[in-house]
Amino acid sequence: MPGTPRFSQLGTGFGRALSSLVSRPDWFARVSARTLRRDAFAGLTGATIVLPQGIAFAAIAGLPPEYGFYTAMVPPVIAAFLGSSWHAVSGPTTAISALVFGTLSGLYDVGSPAFIDAAILLALLVGAIQFALGAMRLGSLVNFVSHSVMVGFITAAAVLILLSQMRHALALDLPRPEHLVEFFGALAPALGQIDPAAAIIAGATLAVAVGVKTYLPAWPNYLIALASGTGMLAMMGGLGDHVATVGRIDAVIPHFQLPTLTGAHVRDLASPAFAIALVGLLEAMSISRGIAMRSGQEVDTNREFIGQGASNVVGSLFNCYPSSASFTRSGVNYEAGAETPLSAVFAVVFLFAILLFVSPLFVLVPIPAMAGVIMLVAWKLIDLRMIRRILRASRAEAAIAGITFLVALFVELEFAIYCGVILSIMVFLDRSSHPFLSIGAPDPSQPRRPFRPALANGLAQCPQLMSVGLDGPLYFGSVEAVRRKFREFETLYPAQKNMVFVIRGVGQLDLPAAELLIEEAERRRARGGELCIQTKIARTIEQLDRYSVTRHLPAGKVHLSKGDAIAYLVPRLDDTICARCHARIFSECRFRSAPDGTVTEK
């Protein structure tokens, strides 16, 4: 029945995903009294960091503070048990929060019940997409998205977040920075109306956060900065009466509630949900792989997809908005000595305990102080070193990052992700469709006479035989580029009628590639020469045989070494040309007549 294998494979993938939900995590064997102590300490450190971040990220997403806490408590526990990384910590993130706001602010009134319901539904849709991608074993897809996409996107999101907080830090009535022209048009006239009290609180909070991070890096700088800003407001007395505060947080304990799900909501949110799911997975995988390079852990991409998806799905049942792995908390978690994902669980326990005692105090925290903290969070997202590296390393990657950045600033964050992903795939396809072919020749200056690019190294070539190496894939997308190169060789070196074609790691050889090789073999035979193929890759040899390429090769076989192919072809070269040849670059040439009529060894 048509399509049955595909559905069978899909069902198998979901079966594996479901089995991974109940399988015993691989880190259980690492748990001991020592790791529990280290994980508990790391968890306490993480709790002090996420306490102010929960409020800050919720504010970026346009949500009340408690939703930041919900998202900091439920998804980390699910991801810890179902994900792959031992050190990555999930929860609210800056980029995801900015995407949530950008998606929903044009559809609903910010902070309204409809806005909040849509944010929770987004978590459900995002999680379902991520889980499905992991179940279908599509984790390798993230390898095709250039890191430059994330650099451009996160930089733009950081700029927009910085600009969005100016209205709170300076107490100005400004439009949203998503409309940059209107924003800067309104900014200049409004500067004369800056509230000194708000500006002082925001500036002081920002300065304290930077100072603590610089001189006391082990201390919770965001928490200390917020406390300092709150204390400054208290010291202002009546001068600060007009300064807005965070306000009362009604409930900090997550509670079960099914998301509001309608067909209209799904239609409106399906496209942005996919973009958010993609960004979340890219964040999670870049963090997991980055820490794994230092810890030595092997990360399972598909399991990480499933863990992130499950954490968002379950989170949506407890009033969470979309989450992912956090750059800051994951890095601090690893540096604090975490050994297993239990550190994230400990962080949730400590956060819950702290919130029971300190949540009433948030009513005193001034909004300008929160703005100062958020501005610092956004500034730290701008990786100037990586931006300089991309600009120096590759014009293509710089273009991808730049276009993603500009689209995010002037069009839409969600659309910028799609543009960046499409551009990175286009660059990949362009590179894979233009493999590099080089003519090689033995280097007589080296004892083992290795083959090197002849033109680049000024090496002599045989007048009748060329050795061509292929670096890159040989498939339907690259066939025309390789064919053009073959014709170019034919025009430039018409006397070199024989070719040894060296196929290295080309991946999956397909039918168009096989037809090209048969065509080249026939053309060279028609000119009085031969095409020999050399490869050591068993799968490539099997494919060449399956596509009947070997039937058109000399002796009906593929050579396993260049030496074997050359030893086959040299005795079949034109004796009269060999007699006049002074190059004599192959060891087999010692059996050919020299220009003076003698047989020499060289």
Wavefront OBJ file of the C-alpha trace (Angstrom):
o trace
v 0.000 0.000 0.000
v 1.530 3.391 -1.009
v 2.876 5.404 1.881
v 2.756 2.549 4.359
v 6.531 2.484 5.049
v 6.488 6.200 5.788
v 3.623 5.895 8.277
v 5.262 2.827 9.775
v 8.481 4.777 10.283
v 6.533 7.657 11.803
v 4.766 5.299 14.182
v 8.072 3.727 15.136
v 9.483 7.184 15.857
v 6.612 8.073 18.168
v 6.930 4.665 19.818
v 10.560 5.403 20.588
v 9.619 8.851 21.873
v 7.006 7.417 24.210
v 9.417 4.763 25.452
v 11.975 7.489 26.188
v 9.408 9.178 28.429
v 9.349 6.188 30.742
v 12.935 5.008 30.318
v 15.434 5.439 33.109
v 17.593 8.550 32.530
v 21.247 7.746 31.882
v 22.428 10.060 34.679
v 20.706 8.093 37.484
v 23.825 5.969 37.886
v 25.858 9.113 38.612
v 23.786 10.118 41.645
v 25.595 9.813 44.976
v 25.858 11.695 48.241
v 28.652 13.803 46.740
v 26.705 14.705 43.601
v 23.621 15.516 45.652
v 25.619 18.037 47.704
v 27.087 19.635 44.578
v 23.718 19.689 42.825
v 22.042 21.258 45.867
v 24.619 24.064 45.974
v 24.280 24.659 42.237
v 20.499 24.664 42.628
v 20.616 27.301 45.352
v 22.828 29.462 43.158
v 20.434 29.021 40.249
v 17.414 29.929 42.375
v 18.905 33.292 43.340
v 19.509 34.049 39.655
v 16.098 33.031 38.352
v 14.257 34.971 41.068
v 14.758 38.385 39.419
v 14.937 36.860 35.955
v 11.452 35.397 36.320
v 9.991 38.870 36.758
v 12.218 40.416 34.085
v 11.477 37.824 31.420
v 7.746 37.881 32.150
v 7.848 41.661 31.697
v 9.602 41.221 28.338
v 6.861 38.800 27.281
v 4.160 41.261 28.407
v 2.959 38.955 31.196
v 2.443 39.444 34.954
v 5.453 38.397 37.098
v 3.914 35.174 38.396
v 3.942 33.642 34.906
v 7.699 34.028 34.824
v 7.906 32.078 38.080
v 5.571 29.349 36.805
v 7.763 28.949 33.732
v 10.871 28.842 35.925
v 9.461 26.008 38.052
v 7.594 23.482 35.865
v 9.539 23.135 32.558
v 12.978 22.721 34.243
v 11.807 19.635 36.145
v 10.300 17.972 33.045
v 13.345 18.774 30.882
v 15.674 17.490 33.610
v 14.142 14.013 33.544
v 13.249 13.717 29.856
v 15.996 15.732 28.146
v 19.534 14.716 27.290
v 21.822 17.388 28.743
v 23.051 16.996 32.313
v 23.684 20.702 32.849
v 21.308 22.741 30.658
v 18.542 24.422 32.691
v 15.216 25.238 31.048
v 12.819 28.040 31.830
v 11.970 31.541 30.575
v 14.525 33.093 28.218
v 15.002 36.545 26.739
v 14.709 35.555 23.085
v 11.606 33.398 23.598
v 9.997 36.080 25.754
v 10.628 38.689 23.051
v 9.098 36.389 20.435
v 6.033 35.760 22.592
v 5.476 39.487 22.991
v 6.113 40.187 19.313
v 3.642 37.468 18.321
v 0.801 38.363 20.663
v 1.039 42.157 21.016
v -0.454 42.636 17.550
v -3.365 40.284 18.276
v -4.359 41.025 21.875
v -4.111 43.788 24.455
v -0.831 43.301 26.325
v -1.396 41.750 29.746
v -5.102 41.076 29.143
v -6.660 37.691 29.983
v -6.820 36.891 26.249
v -3.111 37.742 25.898
v -2.218 35.471 28.821
v -4.394 32.600 27.528
v -2.747 32.879 24.111
v 0.742 32.796 25.672
v -0.128 29.586 27.518
v -1.630 28.056 24.376
v 1.579 28.979 22.540
v 3.494 26.819 25.015
v 1.243 23.854 24.186
v 1.648 24.305 20.422
v 5.393 24.896 20.687
v 5.815 21.790 22.826
v 3.769 19.631 20.471
v 5.888 20.740 17.496
v 9.148 20.128 19.340
v 8.018 16.731 20.587
v 6.916 15.703 17.087
v 10.281 16.725 15.604
v 12.090 14.668 18.221
v 9.778 11.683 17.777
v 10.412 11.730 14.023
v 14.172 11.678 14.683
v 14.691 15.044 13.012
v 17.201 16.355 15.527
v 19.848 16.645 12.830
v 17.818 19.430 11.192
v 19.357 21.980 13.549
v 22.708 21.291 11.883
v 21.403 22.962 8.727
v 20.585 26.248 10.474
v 23.587 28.526 10.580
v 24.664 29.857 13.968
v 24.649 33.265 12.298
v 20.836 33.134 12.235
v 20.725 32.980 16.019
v 23.401 35.682 16.354
v 21.451 38.053 14.110
v 18.113 37.239 15.729
v 19.296 37.493 19.334
v 21.165 40.738 18.637
v 18.032 42.301 17.137
v 15.893 41.017 20.009
v 18.378 42.498 22.481
v 18.260 45.905 20.751
v 14.454 45.890 20.765
v 14.395 44.916 24.450
v 16.855 47.682 25.316
v 14.751 50.252 23.507
v 11.505 48.925 25.006
v 12.791 49.505 28.535
v 13.638 53.179 27.943
v 9.998 54.108 28.520
v 10.132 52.455 31.973
v 13.641 53.575 32.889
v 12.912 57.217 32.013
v 9.135 57.217 32.639
v 8.402 58.411 29.093
v 5.360 57.793 26.909
v 6.998 56.140 23.897
v 5.660 53.820 21.165
v 6.847 50.234 21.015
v 10.303 49.892 19.403
v 8.959 47.344 16.907
v 8.029 50.498 14.971
v 11.506 51.990 14.884
v 10.708 55.067 12.802
v 7.853 56.128 15.068
v 9.900 55.244 18.166
v 12.868 57.471 17.329
v 10.552 60.132 15.997
v 8.869 60.325 19.414
v 12.047 59.871 21.455
v 13.745 63.215 20.755
v 10.773 65.429 21.744
v 10.128 63.286 24.831
v 13.653 63.565 26.265
v 12.771 66.867 27.935
v 10.119 65.076 29.995
v 12.409 62.520 31.685
v 11.415 61.735 35.267
v 14.582 62.296 37.374
v 13.513 59.858 40.092
v 12.886 57.022 37.624
v 16.119 57.731 35.739
v 18.175 57.755 38.964
v 16.667 54.476 40.176
v 17.174 52.768 36.800
v 20.742 54.075 36.443
v 21.696 53.136 40.004
v 20.214 49.637 39.649
v 22.106 49.105 36.414
v 25.348 50.378 37.961
v 25.000 48.117 41.012
v 24.305 45.066 38.820
v 27.409 45.771 36.715
v 29.549 46.532 39.744
v 28.577 43.370 41.641
v 29.151 41.250 38.534
v 32.572 42.838 38.029
v 33.922 42.801 41.572
v 31.843 40.052 43.243
v 31.071 37.673 40.369
v 29.916 34.852 42.668
v 27.180 37.041 44.192
v 23.621 37.261 42.758
v 24.059 40.634 41.043
v 20.497 40.950 39.698
v 18.965 40.279 43.101
v 21.305 42.723 44.850
v 20.635 45.351 42.174
v 16.866 45.056 42.594
v 17.228 45.328 46.355
v 19.371 48.433 45.880
v 16.833 50.020 43.554
v 14.032 49.241 46.004
v 16.039 50.753 48.857
v 16.727 53.883 46.812
v 13.013 54.356 46.174
v 12.356 54.041 49.905
v 15.021 56.674 50.662
v 13.456 59.150 48.213
v 10.379 59.426 50.370
v 7.760 61.673 48.811
v 9.957 62.376 45.770
v 9.380 58.807 44.631
v 5.671 58.498 45.351
v 4.815 58.670 41.659
v 7.261 55.902 40.668
v 5.390 52.749 39.647
v 6.232 49.429 41.326
v 5.881 45.794 40.310
v 2.802 45.455 42.512
v 1.241 42.580 44.343
v 1.843 39.062 43.022
v -1.345 37.142 43.580
v -0.084 33.566 43.327
v 3.409 32.156 42.937
v 2.432 28.477 43.096
v 1.716 26.859 39.687
v -1.758 25.353 39.452
v -3.250 22.945 36.941
v -5.433 24.467 34.254
v -6.112 23.303 30.699
v -5.183 25.875 28.017
v -8.002 27.487 26.082
v -7.939 25.743 22.714
v -10.043 26.804 19.729
v -9.623 26.433 15.993
v -9.257 30.197 15.553
v -6.498 30.378 18.160
v -4.612 27.508 16.540
v -4.827 29.147 13.094
v -3.547 32.451 14.455
v -0.741 30.939 16.477
v 0.421 27.962 14.396
v 3.006 29.854 12.331
v 4.557 31.817 15.234
v 4.496 28.624 17.322
v 6.715 26.928 14.743
v 9.131 29.866 14.765
v 9.278 29.859 18.568
v 9.726 26.075 18.607
v 12.646 26.394 16.209
v 14.307 29.170 18.203
v 13.801 27.206 21.417
v 15.421 24.099 19.945
v 18.332 26.081 18.512
v 18.881 27.699 21.906
v 18.651 24.394 23.740
v 20.992 22.562 21.379
v 23.601 25.308 21.212
v 23.682 25.467 25.015
v 23.691 21.685 25.484
v 26.440 21.133 22.929
v 28.496 24.051 24.230
v 28.489 22.725 27.785
v 28.946 19.125 26.578
v 32.211 20.149 24.899
v 33.489 21.129 28.338
v 31.912 18.329 30.375
v 32.616 15.481 27.955
v 28.979 14.383 27.882
v 27.454 13.088 24.653
v 24.161 14.872 23.915
v 21.319 13.028 22.171
v 19.711 15.647 19.917
v 16.429 13.790 19.423
v 16.011 13.134 23.146
v 16.709 16.810 23.844
v 13.979 17.740 21.353
v 11.574 15.388 23.145
v 12.554 16.786 26.540
v 12.042 20.386 25.433
v 8.729 19.506 23.799
v 7.430 17.637 26.831
v 8.497 20.463 29.169
v 6.493 22.983 27.152
v 3.444 20.729 26.839
v 3.369 19.982 30.574
v 4.212 23.614 31.344
v 1.172 24.783 29.405
v -0.990 22.723 31.776
v 0.372 24.795 34.684
v 0.041 28.295 33.199
v 3.548 28.495 31.730
v 4.443 30.335 28.558
v 7.034 28.899 26.076
v 10.420 28.048 27.535
v 13.824 26.783 26.471
v 17.282 26.248 27.906
v 18.744 29.427 29.394
v 22.238 30.624 28.459
v 22.784 32.343 31.814
v 21.333 29.746 34.175
v 22.878 26.796 32.324
v 26.323 28.373 32.392
v 26.060 29.280 36.066
v 24.722 25.802 36.829
v 27.776 24.164 35.265
v 30.243 26.619 36.833
v 28.642 26.069 40.264
v 29.602 22.397 40.068
v 26.353 20.701 39.033
v 26.803 16.996 38.339
v 23.327 15.868 37.228
v 20.002 17.428 36.165
v 18.899 17.190 39.799
v 20.522 20.608 40.196
v 17.638 22.075 38.166
v 15.161 20.275 40.433
v 16.905 21.646 43.522
v 16.761 25.134 41.982
v 12.982 24.819 41.627
v 12.628 23.643 45.230
v 14.713 26.542 46.547
v 12.898 29.035 44.309
v 9.551 27.796 45.607
v 10.706 28.142 49.212
v 12.122 31.619 48.648
v 8.979 32.839 46.884
v 6.768 31.788 49.816
v 8.648 34.275 51.999
v 9.717 37.107 49.685
v 6.870 37.391 47.167
v 5.047 39.996 49.328
v 8.152 42.201 49.039
v 7.873 42.465 45.259
v 5.097 45.014 45.733
v 7.893 47.441 46.696
v 10.190 46.822 43.690
v 10.143 49.888 41.390
v 9.494 49.393 37.675
v 12.540 51.539 36.728
v 14.749 49.147 38.747
v 13.309 46.230 36.785
v 13.982 48.175 33.584
v 17.629 48.619 34.593
v 18.016 44.875 35.179
v 16.291 43.987 31.910
v 18.511 46.402 29.985
v 21.585 44.684 31.393
v 20.178 41.261 30.518
v 19.574 42.459 26.956
v 23.030 44.026 26.631
v 24.688 40.775 27.699
v 22.894 38.995 24.856
v 24.845 41.031 22.281
v 27.945 38.938 21.609
v 30.284 41.492 20.042
v 33.145 39.012 19.844
v 31.043 36.534 17.865
v 29.758 39.306 15.605
v 33.330 40.404 14.806
v 34.309 36.786 14.196
v 31.440 36.261 11.740
v 32.247 39.498 9.904
v 35.889 38.468 9.505
v 35.336 34.800 8.709
v 32.671 34.620 5.995
v 30.774 37.083 3.850
v 27.959 34.562 3.447
v 27.570 34.090 7.209
v 27.831 37.847 7.738
v 25.044 38.366 5.189
v 22.848 35.787 6.931
v 23.373 37.438 10.323
v 22.909 40.937 8.909
v 19.716 40.175 6.996
v 18.233 38.320 9.983
v 19.118 41.294 12.202
v 17.589 43.890 9.860
v 14.416 41.888 9.207
v 13.937 41.397 12.937
v 14.353 45.128 13.565
v 12.287 46.515 10.718
v 9.802 43.751 9.874
v 9.061 41.114 12.529
v 10.977 38.808 14.845
v 9.060 35.731 13.729
v 9.584 36.486 10.032
v 13.293 37.093 10.685
v 13.679 33.515 11.885
v 12.141 32.153 8.700
v 14.309 34.441 6.558
v 17.459 33.416 8.392
v 16.667 29.708 8.182
v 15.849 29.920 4.467
v 19.047 31.877 3.802
v 21.209 29.415 5.720
v 19.661 26.481 3.819
v 20.223 28.327 0.525
v 23.876 28.892 1.400
v 24.238 25.214 2.310
v 22.617 24.116 -0.936
v 24.791 26.498 -2.943
v 27.938 25.157 -1.319
v 26.912 21.526 -1.698
v 26.027 22.067 -5.365
v 29.520 23.370 -6.143
v 31.989 20.709 -4.976
v 35.683 21.359 -5.450
v 37.533 19.398 -8.143
v 41.302 19.565 -8.291
v 43.907 17.979 -10.536
v 46.527 16.147 -8.512
v 50.066 14.988 -9.216
v 52.811 13.253 -7.217
v 55.114 15.590 -5.275
v 58.703 14.393 -6.000
v 60.089 16.515 -3.151
v 58.460 14.231 -0.577
v 59.783 10.725 0.203
v 56.416 9.003 -0.298
v 55.521 11.196 -3.313
v 51.998 12.109 -2.053
v 49.493 13.581 -4.491
v 49.001 17.334 -4.150
v 47.073 19.921 -6.193
v 49.206 20.237 -9.322
v 48.458 23.829 -10.296
v 48.743 25.268 -6.794
v 52.078 23.531 -6.194
v 53.558 23.869 -9.684
v 53.809 20.111 -10.183
v 54.361 18.458 -13.557
v 51.483 16.476 -15.042
v 51.290 13.450 -17.250
v 50.404 14.552 -20.835
v 47.967 11.651 -21.240
v 46.555 10.972 -17.772
v 44.984 13.242 -15.160
v 44.072 12.477 -11.586
v 41.034 14.464 -10.418
v 39.931 14.542 -6.791
v 36.393 15.404 -5.737
v 35.917 17.266 -2.445
v 32.213 17.544 -1.784
v 28.948 15.717 -2.482
v 28.083 14.085 -5.788
v 24.281 14.087 -6.143
v 21.582 15.604 -8.337
v 22.282 19.097 -6.976
v 25.989 19.059 -7.864
v 25.852 17.077 -11.131
v 25.758 20.123 -13.409
v 28.688 21.803 -11.663
v 30.787 18.619 -11.950
v 29.747 18.176 -15.599
v 30.852 21.749 -16.392
v 34.190 21.062 -14.731
v 34.647 17.858 -16.741
v 34.001 19.810 -19.971
v 36.453 22.468 -18.868
v 39.135 19.813 -18.334
v 38.285 18.414 -21.757
v 38.886 21.815 -23.355
v 42.006 22.800 -21.417
v 43.708 19.378 -21.499
v 42.490 17.614 -24.660
v 45.484 15.243 -24.727
v 44.749 13.933 -21.229
v 42.153 11.471 -22.450
v 42.519 9.188 -19.421
v 41.255 10.139 -15.985
v 41.498 8.689 -12.510
v 38.481 10.136 -10.694
v 39.047 10.013 -6.945
v 35.782 9.960 -4.976
v 36.165 10.715 -1.285
v 33.334 11.070 1.273
v 30.509 12.067 -1.069
v 27.615 10.716 0.989
v 24.651 9.261 -0.852
v 25.379 8.744 -4.568
v 22.148 9.049 -6.555
v 20.962 8.159 -10.058
v 21.811 11.519 -11.740
v 25.351 11.266 -10.355
v 25.665 7.707 -11.663
v 24.441 8.794 -15.096
v 27.058 11.557 -15.150
v 29.846 9.054 -14.434
v 28.562 6.718 -17.176
v 28.408 9.674 -19.573
v 31.993 10.680 -18.755
v 33.225 7.108 -19.162
v 31.600 6.897 -22.611
v 32.968 10.274 -23.713
v 36.521 9.358 -22.734
v 36.254 5.971 -24.387
v 35.038 7.685 -27.576
v 38.151 9.901 -27.492
v 40.419 6.896 -27.080
v 40.861 7.081 -23.315
v 39.466 5.537 -20.143
v 37.793 6.667 -16.933
v 38.905 4.876 -13.783
v 37.135 5.516 -10.484
v 38.965 5.184 -7.196
v 37.271 5.082 -3.805
v 37.655 3.160 -0.566
v 34.117 3.763 0.665
v 32.194 0.475 0.696
v 28.780 2.154 0.421
v 29.907 4.182 -2.619
v 31.256 1.054 -4.306
v 27.938 -0.702 -3.667
v 26.018 2.244 -5.120
v 28.259 2.376 -8.211
v 27.539 -1.287 -8.779
v 23.804 -0.943 -8.145
v 23.509 1.906 -10.663
v 25.528 -0.132 -13.231
v 28.379 2.387 -13.327
v 30.980 -0.380 -12.932
v 29.767 -2.005 -16.185
v 31.098 1.043 -18.048
v 34.496 1.136 -16.289
v 37.704 -0.583 -17.450
v 37.728 -4.206 -16.322
v 34.297 -3.550 -14.823
v 35.632 -2.610 -11.425
v 36.346 0.269 -9.040
v 39.946 0.736 -7.881
v 40.648 0.921 -4.168
v 43.768 3.084 -4.531
v 45.154 5.682 -6.940
v 48.247 3.548 -7.370
v 46.167 0.610 -8.542
v 44.264 2.778 -11.044
v 47.442 4.385 -12.365
v 49.160 1.013 -12.639
v 46.227 -0.121 -14.785
v 46.232 2.937 -17.077
v 49.955 3.678 -17.613
v 50.674 0.528 -19.695
v 47.743 1.489 -21.947
v 49.038 4.993 -22.732
v 50.275 5.964 -26.209
v 53.904 4.763 -26.520
v 54.836 7.477 -28.986
v 53.755 10.218 -26.587
v 55.481 8.501 -23.665
v 58.705 8.304 -25.739
v 58.719 12.109 -26.053
v 57.676 12.765 -22.439
v 60.132 14.339 -19.988
v 57.709 14.517 -17.034
v 57.649 10.821 -16.134
v 55.832 11.565 -12.876
v 54.578 8.066 -12.035
v 56.683 5.200 -10.713
v 55.264 3.061 -13.528
v 56.952 5.363 -16.036
v 60.247 3.529 -15.477
v 58.948 0.770 -17.707
v 58.185 3.194 -20.582
v 60.637 4.237 -23.301
v 62.452 7.476 -22.551
v 62.997 10.265 -25.139
v 66.452 8.824 -25.967
v 64.915 5.418 -26.667
v 66.084 3.760 -23.473
v 64.013 2.371 -20.635
v 64.813 4.272 -17.451
v 63.823 4.119 -13.816
v 62.915 7.301 -12.068
l 1 2 3 4 5 6 7 8 9 10 11 12 13 14 15 16 17 18 19 20 21 22 23 24 25 26 27 28 29 30 31 32 33 34 35 36 37 38 39 40 41 42 43 44 45 46 47 48 49 50 51 52 53 54 55 56 57 58 59 60 61 62 63 64 65 66 67 68 69 70 71 72 73 74 75 76 77 78 79 80 81 82 83 84 85 86 87 88 89 90 91 92 93 94 95 96 97 98 99 100 101 102 103 104 105 106 107 108 109 110 111 112 113 114 115 116 117 118 119 120 121 122 123 124 125 126 127 128 129 130 131 132 133 134 135 136 137 138 139 140 141 142 143 144 145 146 147 148 149 150 151 152 153 154 155 156 157 158 159 160 161 162 163 164 165 166 167 168 169 170 171 172 173 174 175 176 177 178 179 180 181 182 183 184 185 186 187 188 189 190 191 192 193 194 195 196 197 198 199 200 201 202 203 204 205 206 207 208 209 210 211 212 213 214 215 216 217 218 219 220 221 222 223 224 225 226 227 228 229 230 231 232 233 234 235 236 237 238 239 240 241 242 243 244 245 246 247 248 249 250 251 252 253 254 255 256 257 258 259 260 261 262 263 264 265 266 267 268 269 270 271 272 273 274 275 276 277 278 279 280 281 282 283 284 285 286 287 288 289 290 291 292 293 294 295 296 297 298 299 300 301 302 303 304 305 306 307 308 309 310 311 312 313 314 315 316 317 318 319 320 321 322 323 324 325 326 327 328 329 330 331 332 333 334 335 336 337 338 339 340 341 342 343 344 345 346 347 348 349 350 351 352 353 354 355 356 357 358 359 360 361 362 363 364 365 366 367 368 369 370 371 372 373 374 375 376 377 378 379 380 381 382 383 384 385 386 387 388 389 390 391 392 393 394 395 396 397 398 399 400 401 402 403 404 405 406 407 408 409 410 411 412 413 414 415 416 417 418 419 420 421 422 423 424 425 426 427 428 429 430 431 432 433 434 435 436 437 438 439 440 441 442 443 444 445 446 447 448 449 450 451 452 453 454 455 456 457 458 459 460 461 462 463 464 465 466 467 468 469 470 471 472 473 474 475 476 477 478 479 480 481 482 483 484 485 486 487 488 489 490 491 492 493 494 495 496 497 498 499 500 501 502 503 504 505 506 507 508 509 510 511 512 513 514 515 516 517 518 519 520 521 522 523 524 525 526 527 528 529 530 531 532 533 534 535 536 537 538 539 540 541 542 543 544 545 546 547 548 549 550 551 552 553 554 555 556 557 558 559 560 561 562 563 564 565 566 567 568 569 570 571 572 573 574 575 576 577 578 579 580 581 582 583 584 585 586 587 588 589 590 591 592 593 594 595 596 597 598 599 600 601 602
